[in-house]
Amino acid sequence: MAQHDYIIANQGFPSFRSDLNNALSATVTNNSGTSEPSTKYSGQIFADTNTSGKIIFKYYNGSAFVSVFEIATGSATATIPSTVNIEGESDPNAIPFAIALGG
């Protein structure tokens, strides 16, 4: 789990390398953590790990992080919050995730 401000400061090599590695670590872990990143960018994904037994994936829309979907870590079950509107679908939890996941 890592978060970063994605600003690589002008610095000597050892510090630059460490800063770059920290930024890449934040990228590959979806900015995961128990609280949202302090520096936010429109379109940024955040994996909220604050709730026991689930990871809530959130999207920054330019003014706030909004929940997009959740994964129950114990059962690997994905759900979509009722606040997410899916065009052409009356029940967002009925979406066949197997298709999206290539199953």
N, CA, C and O atoms as a Tinker XYZ file with bonds, in Angstrom:
   412  protein
     1  N      0.845000   -1.164000    0.000000    73     2
     2  CA     0.000000    0.000000    0.000000    64     1     3
     3  C      0.893000    1.230000    0.000000    63     2     4     5
     4  O      1.827000    1.344000    0.795000    81     3
     5  N      0.587000    2.144000   -0.906000    73     3     6
     6  CA     1.404000    3.342000   -1.008000    64     5     7
     7  C      0.605000    4.485000   -1.610000    63     6     8     9
     8  O     -0.331000    4.279000   -2.383000    81     7
     9  N      0.990000    5.672000   -1.242000    73     7    10
    10  CA     0.428000    6.883000   -1.825000    64     9    11
    11  C      1.572000    7.846000   -2.082000    63    10    12    13
    12  O      2.601000    7.792000   -1.409000    81    11
    13  N      1.390000    8.729000   -3.058000    73    11    14
    14  CA     2.453000    9.652000   -3.432000    64    13    15
    15  C      1.813000   10.890000   -4.021000    63    14    16    17
    16  O      0.694000   10.823000   -4.530000    81    15
    17  N      2.496000   12.016000   -3.961000    73    15    18
    18  CA     1.955000   13.246000   -4.550000    64    17    19
    19  C      2.241000   13.338000   -6.051000    63    18    20    21
    20  O      1.767000   14.265000   -6.706000    81    19
    21  N      3.005000   12.397000   -6.604000    73    19    22
    22  CA     3.367000   12.321000   -8.024000    64    21    23
    23  C      4.137000   13.536000   -8.506000    63    22    24    25
    24  O      4.119000   13.859000   -9.694000    81    23
    25  N      4.804000   14.198000   -7.600000    73    23    26
    26  CA     5.684000   15.312000   -7.956000    64    25    27
    27  C      7.107000   14.855000   -7.648000    63    26    28    29
    28  O      7.472000   14.673000   -6.486000    81    27
    29  N      7.904000   14.670000   -8.698000    73    27    30
    30  CA     9.282000   14.235000   -8.531000    64    29    31
    31  C     10.144000   15.494000   -8.424000    63    30    32    33
    32  O     10.325000   16.224000   -9.399000    81    31
    33  N     10.663000   15.729000   -7.235000    73    31    34
    34  CA    11.436000   16.944000   -6.970000    64    33    35
    35  C     12.793000   16.904000   -7.675000    63    34    36    37
    36  O     13.331000   15.832000   -7.949000    81    35
    37  N     13.334000   18.081000   -7.961000    73    35    38
    38  CA    14.676000   18.203000   -8.504000    64    37    39
    39  C     15.643000   17.920000   -7.355000    63    38    40    41
    40  O     15.743000   18.706000   -6.413000    81    39
    41  N     16.352000   16.796000   -7.439000    73    39    42
    42  CA    17.172000   16.332000   -6.325000    64    41    43
    43  C     18.290000   15.431000   -6.830000    63    42    44    45
    44  O     18.310000   15.054000   -8.002000    81    43
    45  N     19.209000   15.092000   -5.954000    73    43    46
    46  CA    20.308000   14.196000   -6.308000    64    45    47
    47  C     19.795000   12.797000   -6.632000    63    46    48    49
    48  O     18.650000   12.452000   -6.339000    81    47
    49  N     20.679000   11.996000   -7.248000    73    47    50
    50  CA    20.248000   10.687000   -7.745000    64    49    51
    51  C     19.656000    9.754000   -6.697000    63    50    52    53
    52  O     18.559000    9.247000   -6.931000    81    51
    53  N     20.293000    9.487000   -5.561000    73    51    54
    54  CA    19.686000    8.520000   -4.637000    64    53    55
    55  C     18.282000    8.937000   -4.184000    63    54    56    57
    56  O     17.390000    8.096000   -4.069000    81    55
    57  N     18.091000   10.228000   -3.930000    73    55    58
    58  CA    16.773000   10.708000   -3.496000    64    57    59
    59  C     15.775000   10.658000   -4.645000    63    58    60    61
    60  O     14.607000   10.325000   -4.442000    81    59
    61  N     16.239000   10.994000   -5.871000    73    59    62
    62  CA    15.370000   10.924000   -7.049000    64    61    63
    63  C     14.877000    9.502000   -7.266000    63    62    64    65
    64  O     13.689000    9.268000   -7.487000    81    63
    65  N     15.804000    8.563000   -7.201000    73    63    66
    66  CA    15.441000    7.155000   -7.419000    64    65    67
    67  C     14.416000    6.703000   -6.386000    63    66    68    69
    68  O     13.446000    6.031000   -6.738000    81    67
    69  N     14.606000    7.051000   -5.146000    73    67    70
    70  CA    13.673000    6.688000   -4.085000    64    69    71
    71  C     12.301000    7.332000   -4.322000    63    70    72    73
    72  O     11.269000    6.677000   -4.176000    81    71
    73  N     12.298000    8.617000   -4.686000    73    71    74
    74  CA    11.048000    9.332000   -4.954000    64    73    75
    75  C     10.307000    8.699000   -6.129000    63    74    76    77
    76  O      9.091000    8.512000   -6.067000    81    75
    77  N     11.026000    8.372000   -7.189000    73    75    78
    78  CA    10.420000    7.736000   -8.361000    64    77    79
    79  C      9.860000    6.356000   -8.013000    63    78    80    81
    80  O      8.750000    6.018000   -8.423000    81    79
    81  N     10.619000    5.561000   -7.261000    73    79    82
    82  CA    10.137000    4.246000   -6.848000    64    81    83
    83  C      8.881000    4.354000   -5.983000    63    82    84    85
    84  O      7.977000    3.526000   -6.099000    81    83
    85  N      8.820000    5.365000   -5.119000    73    83    86
    86  CA     7.628000    5.572000   -4.291000    64    85    87
    87  C      6.429000    5.948000   -5.147000    63    86    88    89
    88  O      5.317000    5.487000   -4.887000    81    87
    89  N      6.637000    6.780000   -6.165000    73    87    90
    90  CA     5.541000    7.153000   -7.070000    64    89    91
    91  C      5.035000    5.935000   -7.837000    63    90    92    93
    92  O      3.826000    5.750000   -7.978000    81    91
    93  N      5.944000    5.109000   -8.331000    73    91    94
    94  CA     5.549000    3.906000   -9.065000    64    93    95
    95  C      4.839000    2.909000   -8.153000    63    94    96    97
    96  O      3.895000    2.241000   -8.575000    81    95
    97  N      5.287000    2.810000   -6.916000    73    95    98
    98  CA     4.626000    1.930000   -5.946000    64    97    99
    99  C      3.188000    2.377000   -5.696000    63    98   100   101
   100  O      2.287000    1.543000   -5.602000    81    99
   101  N      2.967000    3.679000   -5.590000    73    99   102
   102  CA     1.611000    4.200000   -5.406000    64   101   103
   103  C      0.750000    3.876000   -6.620000    63   102   104   105
   104  O     -0.430000    3.556000   -6.480000    81   103
   105  N      1.334000    3.957000   -7.802000    73   103   106
   106  CA     0.590000    3.671000   -9.030000    64   105   107
   107  C      0.148000    2.212000   -9.076000    63   106   108   109
   108  O     -1.015000    1.928000   -9.360000    81   107
   109  N      1.053000    1.298000   -8.804000    73   107   110
   110  CA     0.709000   -0.120000   -8.939000    64   109   111
   111  C     -0.188000   -0.623000   -7.814000    63   110   112   113
   112  O     -0.790000   -1.689000   -7.946000    81   111
   113  N     -0.291000    0.113000   -6.713000    73   111   114
   114  CA    -1.189000   -0.294000   -5.627000    64   113   115
   115  C     -2.480000    0.517000   -5.629000    63   114   116   117
   116  O     -3.234000    0.486000   -4.657000    81   115
   117  N     -2.741000    1.256000   -6.735000    73   115   118
   118  CA    -3.962000    2.062000   -6.861000    64   117   119
   119  C     -4.114000    3.068000   -5.732000    63   118   120   121
   120  O     -5.226000    3.325000   -5.271000    81   119
   121  N     -3.013000    3.631000   -5.291000    73   119   122
   122  CA    -3.025000    4.642000   -4.222000    64   121   123
   123  C     -3.733000    4.132000   -2.973000    63   122   124   125
   124  O     -4.414000    4.894000   -2.288000    81   123
   125  N     -3.574000    2.854000   -2.678000    73   123   126
   126  CA    -4.316000    2.241000   -1.573000    64   125   127
   127  C     -3.880000    2.766000   -0.219000    63   126   128   129
   128  O     -2.727000    3.143000   -0.014000    81   127
   129  N     -4.828000    2.779000    0.690000    73   127   130
   130  CA    -4.568000    3.216000    2.044000    64   129   131
   131  C     -5.858000    3.336000    2.820000    63   130   132   133
   132  O     -6.946000    3.143000    2.276000    81   131
   133  N     -5.730000    3.660000    4.108000    73   131   134
   134  CA    -6.914000    3.764000    4.962000    64   133   135
   135  C     -7.558000    5.143000    4.888000    63   134   136   137
   136  O     -8.647000    5.346000    5.423000    81   135
   137  N     -6.897000    6.092000    4.230000    73   135   138
   138  CA    -7.488000    7.413000    4.002000    64   137   139
   139  C     -7.107000    7.860000    2.593000    63   138   140   141
   140  O     -6.121000    7.387000    2.026000    81   139
   141  N     -7.891000    8.766000    2.041000    73   139   142
   142  CA    -7.642000    9.200000    0.667000    64   141   143
   143  C     -6.328000    9.961000    0.556000    63   142   144   145
   144  O     -5.883000   10.577000    1.525000    81   143
   145  N     -5.706000    9.922000   -0.613000    73   143   146
   146  CA    -4.443000   10.637000   -0.811000    64   145   147
   147  C     -4.606000   12.135000   -0.560000    63   146   148   149
   148  O     -5.662000   12.701000   -0.843000    81   147
   149  N     -3.575000   12.772000   -0.035000    73   147   150
   150  CA    -3.647000   14.207000    0.242000    64   149   151
   151  C     -3.589000   15.022000   -1.048000    63   150   152   153
   152  O     -4.209000   16.082000   -1.135000    81   151
   153  N     -2.858000   14.543000   -2.044000    73   151   154
   154  CA    -2.819000   15.202000   -3.346000    64   153   155
   155  C     -3.734000   14.425000   -4.278000    63   154   156   157
   156  O     -3.585000   13.213000   -4.432000    81   155
   157  N     -4.682000   15.119000   -4.901000    73   155   158
   158  CA    -5.685000   14.459000   -5.732000    64   157   159
   159  C     -5.625000   14.993000   -7.161000    63   158   160   161
   160  O     -5.356000   16.172000   -7.388000    81   159
   161  N     -5.880000   14.103000   -8.118000    73   159   162
   162  CA    -5.901000   14.461000   -9.532000    64   161   163
   163  C     -7.184000   13.925000  -10.144000    63   162   164   165
   164  O     -7.596000   12.807000   -9.836000    81   163
   165  N     -7.819000   14.709000  -11.004000    73   163   166
   166  CA    -9.031000   14.234000  -11.685000    64   165   167
   167  C     -8.738000   12.926000  -12.400000    63   166   168   169
   168  O     -7.738000   12.800000  -13.107000    81   167
   169  N     -9.616000   11.959000  -12.209000    73   167   170
   170  CA    -9.445000   10.644000  -12.819000    64   169   171
   171  C     -8.638000    9.669000  -11.980000    63   170   172   173
   172  O     -8.461000    8.518000  -12.378000    81   171
   173  N     -8.151000   10.100000  -10.839000    73   171   174
   174  CA    -7.324000    9.250000   -9.981000    64   173   175
   175  C     -8.168000    8.143000   -9.336000    63   174   176   177
   176  O     -9.302000    8.381000   -8.921000    81   175
   177  N     -7.609000    6.945000   -9.258000    73   175   178
   178  CA    -8.235000    5.807000   -8.588000    64   177   179
   179  C     -7.612000    5.669000   -7.204000    63   178   180   181
   180  O     -6.408000    5.853000   -7.028000    81   179
   181  N     -8.450000    5.342000   -6.230000    73   179   182
   182  CA    -8.007000    5.167000   -4.845000    64   181   183
   183  C     -8.639000    3.893000   -4.305000    63   182   184   185
   184  O     -9.862000    3.754000   -4.317000    81   183
   185  N     -7.819000    2.963000   -3.833000    73   183   186
   186  CA    -8.298000    1.726000   -3.211000    64   185   187
   187  C     -8.363000    1.949000   -1.704000    63   186   188   189
   188  O     -7.343000    1.909000   -1.017000    81   187
   189  N     -9.567000    2.183000   -1.200000    73   187   190
   190  CA    -9.790000    2.476000    0.215000    64   189   191
   191  C     -9.792000    1.169000    1.010000    63   190   192   193
   192  O    -10.667000    0.325000    0.819000    81   191
   193  N     -8.818000    1.005000    1.893000    73   191   194
   194  CA    -8.690000   -0.218000    2.688000    64   193   195
   195  C     -9.115000   -0.009000    4.141000    63   194   196   197
   196  O     -8.751000   -0.796000    5.015000    81   195
   197  N     -9.883000    1.048000    4.400000    73   195   198
   198  CA   -10.253000    1.403000    5.768000    64   197   199
   199  C    -11.322000    0.496000    6.365000    63   198   200   201
   200  O    -11.432000    0.414000    7.588000    81   199
   201  N    -12.112000   -0.185000    5.541000    73   199   202
   202  CA   -13.174000   -1.052000    6.026000    64   201   203
   203  C    -12.684000   -2.498000    6.069000    63   202   204   205
   204  O    -12.232000   -3.037000    5.060000    81   203
   205  N    -12.777000   -3.115000    7.235000    73   203   206
   206  CA   -12.309000   -4.485000    7.405000    64   205   207
   207  C    -13.056000   -5.443000    6.477000    63   206   208   209
   208  O    -14.285000   -5.416000    6.410000    81   207
   209  N    -12.319000   -6.281000    5.771000    73   207   210
   210  CA   -12.919000   -7.310000    4.923000    64   209   211
   211  C    -13.308000   -6.856000    3.537000    63   210   212   213
   212  O    -13.857000   -7.644000    2.767000    81   211
   213  N    -13.038000   -5.590000    3.188000    73   211   214
   214  CA   -13.367000   -5.148000    1.833000    64   213   215
   215  C    -12.435000   -4.040000    1.381000    63   214   216   217
   216  O    -11.855000   -3.315000    2.189000    81   215
   217  N    -12.311000   -3.932000    0.084000    73   215   218
   218  CA   -11.584000   -2.841000   -0.547000    64   217   219
   219  C    -12.607000   -2.076000   -1.376000    63   218   220   221
   220  O    -13.327000   -2.665000   -2.182000    81   219
   221  N    -12.669000   -0.774000   -1.177000    73   219   222
   222  CA   -13.609000    0.059000   -1.912000    64   221   223
   223  C    -12.810000    0.885000   -2.915000    63   222   224   225
   224  O    -11.962000    1.693000   -2.537000    81   223
   225  N    -13.095000    0.671000   -4.200000    73   223   226
   226  CA   -12.405000    1.416000   -5.241000    64   225   227
   227  C    -13.163000    2.706000   -5.516000    63   226   228   229
   228  O    -14.366000    2.699000   -5.773000    81   227
   229  N    -12.426000    3.817000   -5.455000    73   227   230
   230  CA   -13.030000    5.136000   -5.625000    64   229   231
   231  C    -12.341000    5.879000   -6.762000    63   230   232   233
   232  O    -11.173000    5.643000   -7.073000    81   231
   233  N    -13.099000    6.779000   -7.370000    73   231   234
   234  CA   -12.653000    7.569000   -8.513000    64   233   235
   235  C    -12.761000    9.041000   -8.133000    63   234   236   237
   236  O    -13.786000    9.467000   -7.600000    81   235
   237  N    -11.704000    9.832000   -8.405000    73   235   238
   238  CA   -11.747000   11.263000   -8.097000    64   237   239
   239  C    -12.323000   12.008000   -9.294000    63   238   240   241
   240  O    -11.729000   12.015000  -10.371000    81   239
   241  N    -13.468000   12.628000   -9.106000    73   239   242
   242  CA   -14.171000   13.298000  -10.207000    64   241   243
   243  C    -13.821000   14.775000  -10.344000    63   242   244   245
   244  O    -14.480000   15.498000  -11.092000    81   243
   245  N    -12.815000   15.223000   -9.647000    73   243   246
   246  CA   -12.406000   16.617000   -9.698000    64   245   247
   247  C    -12.793000   17.391000   -8.457000    63   246   248   249
   248  O    -12.246000   18.460000   -8.184000    81   247
   249  N    -13.754000   16.840000   -7.691000    73   247   250
   250  CA   -14.143000   17.518000   -6.454000    64   249   251
   251  C    -14.228000   16.557000   -5.269000    63   250   252   253
   252  O    -14.141000   16.993000   -4.121000    81   251
   253  N    -14.395000   15.271000   -5.523000    73   251   254
   254  CA   -14.489000   14.294000   -4.425000    64   253   255
   255  C    -14.212000   12.890000   -4.959000    63   254   256   257
   256  O    -14.364000   12.621000   -6.151000    81   255
   257  N    -13.804000   12.002000   -4.052000    73   255   258
   258  CA   -13.689000   10.592000   -4.400000    64   257   259
   259  C    -15.080000    9.972000   -4.284000    63   258   260   261
   260  O    -15.747000   10.125000   -3.261000    81   259
   261  N    -15.517000    9.275000   -5.327000    73   259   262
   262  CA   -16.816000    8.609000   -5.309000    64   261   263
   263  C    -16.594000    7.099000   -5.437000    63   262   264   265
   264  O    -15.728000    6.655000   -6.192000    81   263
   265  N    -17.376000    6.324000   -4.701000    73   263   266
   266  CA   -17.255000    4.865000   -4.737000    64   265   267
   267  C    -17.741000    4.335000   -6.078000    63   266   268   269
   268  O    -18.808000    4.717000   -6.558000    81   267
   269  N    -16.944000    3.446000   -6.681000    73   267   270
   270  CA   -17.299000    2.847000   -7.961000    64   269   271
   271  C    -17.695000    1.390000   -7.785000    63   270   272   273
   272  O    -18.716000    0.955000   -8.317000    81   271
   273  N    -16.884000    0.624000   -7.033000    73   271   274
   274  CA   -17.238000   -0.756000   -6.707000    64   273   275
   275  C    -16.457000   -1.203000   -5.489000    63   274   276   277
   276  O    -15.476000   -0.576000   -5.089000    81   275
   277  N    -16.917000   -2.314000   -4.902000    73   275   278
   278  CA   -16.292000   -2.865000   -3.705000    64   277   279
   279  C    -15.951000   -4.330000   -3.940000    63   278   280   281
   280  O    -16.635000   -5.028000   -4.690000    81   279
   281  N    -14.894000   -4.781000   -3.294000    73   279   282
   282  CA   -14.527000   -6.193000   -3.338000    64   281   283
   283  C    -14.443000   -6.702000   -1.907000    63   282   284   285
   284  O    -13.700000   -6.159000   -1.089000    81   283
   285  N    -15.211000   -7.750000   -1.609000    73   283   286
   286  CA   -15.117000   -8.420000   -0.313000    64   285   287
   287  C    -13.894000   -9.315000   -0.385000    63   286   288   289
   288  O    -13.855000  -10.252000   -1.181000    81   287
   289  N    -12.893000   -9.032000    0.443000    73   287   290
   290  CA   -11.619000   -9.743000    0.335000    64   289   291
   291  C    -11.712000  -11.208000    0.755000    63   290   292   293
   292  O    -10.932000  -12.029000    0.273000    81   291
   293  N    -12.636000  -11.551000    1.631000    73   291   294
   294  CA   -12.760000  -12.936000    2.076000    64   293   295
   295  C    -13.387000  -13.853000    1.057000    63   294   296   297
   296  O    -13.067000  -15.040000    1.003000    81   295
   297  N    -14.290000  -13.305000    0.236000    73   295   298
   298  CA   -15.010000  -14.153000   -0.723000    64   297   299
   299  C    -14.744000  -13.766000   -2.163000    63   298   300   301
   300  O    -15.265000  -14.402000   -3.079000    81   299
   301  N    -13.944000  -12.735000   -2.381000    73   299   302
   302  CA   -13.652000  -12.236000   -3.726000    64   301   303
   303  C    -14.942000  -11.905000   -4.477000    63   302   304   305
   304  O    -15.062000  -12.179000   -5.671000    81   303
   305  N    -15.897000  -11.317000   -3.771000    73   303   306
   306  CA   -17.169000  -10.923000   -4.356000    64   305   307
   307  C    -17.151000   -9.432000   -4.627000    63   306   308   309
   308  O    -16.825000   -8.643000   -3.740000    81   307
   309  N    -17.497000   -9.036000   -5.843000    73   307   310
   310  CA   -17.540000   -7.626000   -6.201000    64   309   311
   311  C    -18.985000   -7.146000   -6.203000    63   310   312   313
   312  O    -19.879000   -7.853000   -6.667000    81   311
   313  N    -19.209000   -5.950000   -5.685000    73   311   314
   314  CA   -20.529000   -5.327000   -5.723000    64   313   315
   315  C    -20.386000   -3.881000   -6.172000    63   314   316   317
   316  O    -19.332000   -3.265000   -6.013000    81   315
   317  N    -21.453000   -3.359000   -6.730000    73   315   318
   318  CA   -21.496000   -1.982000   -7.169000    64   317   319
   319  C    -22.469000   -1.245000   -6.264000    63   318   320   321
   320  O    -23.612000   -1.678000   -6.124000    81   319
   321  N    -22.050000   -0.139000   -5.642000    73   319   322
   322  CA   -22.955000    0.601000   -4.759000    64   321   323
   323  C    -24.191000    1.091000   -5.504000    63   322   324   325
   324  O    -24.134000    1.345000   -6.707000    81   323
   325  N    -25.298000    1.224000   -4.800000    73   323   326
   326  CA   -26.542000    1.672000   -5.427000    64   325   327
   327  C    -26.446000    3.100000   -5.940000    63   326   328   329
   328  O    -27.282000    3.521000   -6.740000    81   327
   329  N    -25.443000    3.855000   -5.497000    73   327   330
   330  CA   -25.269000    5.230000   -5.961000    64   329   331
   331  C    -24.662000    5.308000   -7.357000    63   330   332   333
   332  O    -24.641000    6.381000   -7.959000    81   331
   333  N    -24.164000    4.178000   -7.884000    73   331   334
   334  CA   -23.573000    4.150000   -9.211000    64   333   335
   335  C    -24.665000    3.858000  -10.229000    63   334   336   337
   336  O    -25.367000    2.852000  -10.122000    81   335
   337  N    -24.810000    4.733000  -11.213000    73   335   338
   338  CA   -25.816000    4.563000  -12.252000    64   337   339
   339  C    -25.168000    3.907000  -13.461000    63   338   340   341
   340  O    -24.196000    4.424000  -14.011000    81   339
   341  N    -25.709000    2.770000  -13.871000    73   339   342
   342  CA   -25.188000    2.060000  -15.035000    64   341   343
   343  C    -26.239000    2.136000  -16.125000    63   342   344   345
   344  O    -27.359000    1.655000  -15.956000    81   343
   345  N    -25.874000    2.741000  -17.243000    73   343   346
   346  CA   -26.809000    2.944000  -18.331000    64   345   347
   347  C    -27.368000    1.628000  -18.835000    63   346   348   349
   348  O    -26.621000    0.690000  -19.113000    81   347
   349  N    -28.682000    1.564000  -18.950000    73   347   350
   350  CA   -29.334000    0.387000  -19.503000    64   349   351
   351  C    -29.469000   -0.769000  -18.529000    63   350   352   353
   352  O    -29.910000   -1.848000  -18.925000    81   351
   353  N    -29.108000   -0.582000  -17.280000    73   351   354
   354  CA   -29.183000   -1.670000  -16.297000    64   353   355
   355  C    -29.963000   -1.186000  -15.091000    63   354   356   357
   356  O    -29.600000   -0.186000  -14.471000    81   355
   357  N    -31.041000   -1.896000  -14.754000    73   355   358
   358  CA   -31.860000   -1.476000  -13.622000    64   357   359
   359  C    -31.296000   -1.961000  -12.292000    63   358   360   361
   360  O    -31.540000   -1.335000  -11.260000    81   359
   361  N    -30.554000   -3.053000  -12.292000    73   359   362
   362  CA   -29.950000   -3.579000  -11.068000    64   361   363
   363  C    -28.443000   -3.641000  -11.264000    63   362   364   365
   364  O    -27.950000   -4.564000  -11.912000    81   363
   365  N    -27.689000   -2.668000  -10.713000    73   363   366
   366  CA   -26.244000   -2.649000  -10.957000    64   365   367
   367  C    -25.519000   -3.878000  -10.424000    63   366   368   369
   368  O    -24.424000   -4.192000  -10.890000    81   367
   369  N    -26.104000   -4.577000   -9.461000    73   367   370
   370  CA   -25.444000   -5.775000   -8.942000    64   369   371
   371  C    -25.682000   -7.001000   -9.814000    63   370   372   373
   372  O    -25.132000   -8.069000   -9.549000    81   371
   373  N    -26.497000   -6.851000  -10.849000    73   371   374
   374  CA   -26.772000   -7.972000  -11.737000    64   373   375
   375  C    -25.800000   -8.043000  -12.909000    63   374   376   377
   376  O    -25.889000   -8.956000  -13.730000    81   375
   377  N    -24.888000   -7.103000  -12.993000    73   375   378
   378  CA   -23.936000   -7.097000  -14.098000    64   377   379
   379  C    -23.051000   -8.341000  -14.023000    63   378   380   381
   380  O    -22.488000   -8.642000  -12.971000    81   379
   381  N    -22.932000   -9.052000  -15.124000    73   379   382
   382  CA   -22.085000  -10.253000  -15.111000    64   381   383
   383  C    -20.596000   -9.895000  -15.117000    63   382   384   385
   384  O    -20.026000   -9.610000  -16.170000    81   383
   385  N    -19.981000   -9.910000  -13.954000    73   383   386
   386  CA   -18.574000   -9.562000  -13.851000    64   385   387
   387  C    -17.693000  -10.534000  -14.629000    63   386   388   389
   388  O    -16.579000  -10.185000  -15.021000    81   387
   389  N    -18.180000  -11.739000  -14.852000    73   387   390
   390  CA   -17.374000  -12.714000  -15.586000    64   389   391
   391  C    -17.034000  -12.204000  -16.976000    63   390   392   393
   392  O    -15.947000  -12.481000  -17.483000    81   391
   393  N    -17.936000  -11.472000  -17.596000    73   391   394
   394  CA   -17.669000  -10.936000  -18.933000    64   393   395
   395  C    -16.574000   -9.877000  -18.837000    63   394   396   397
   396  O    -15.624000   -9.886000  -19.620000    81   395
   397  N    -16.710000   -8.959000  -17.869000    73   395   398
   398  CA   -15.718000   -7.900000  -17.712000    64   397   399
   399  C    -14.352000   -8.449000  -17.363000    63   398   400   401
   400  O    -13.331000   -7.874000  -17.739000    81   399
   401  N    -14.329000   -9.569000  -16.638000    73   399   402
   402  CA   -13.074000  -10.164000  -16.212000    64   401   403
   403  C    -12.561000  -11.213000  -17.185000    63   402   404   405
   404  O    -11.536000  -11.848000  -16.935000    81   403
   405  N    -13.262000  -11.397000  -18.286000    73   403   406
   406  CA   -12.819000  -12.345000  -19.289000    64   405   407
   407  C    -13.199000  -13.776000  -19.014000    63   406   408   409
   408  O    -12.613000  -14.692000  -19.591000    81   407
   409  N    -14.184000  -13.995000  -18.128000    73   407   410
   410  CA   -14.585000  -15.357000  -17.775000    64   409   411
   411  C    -15.694000  -15.893000  -18.617000    63   410   412
   412  O    -16.124000  -17.030000  -18.421000    81   411
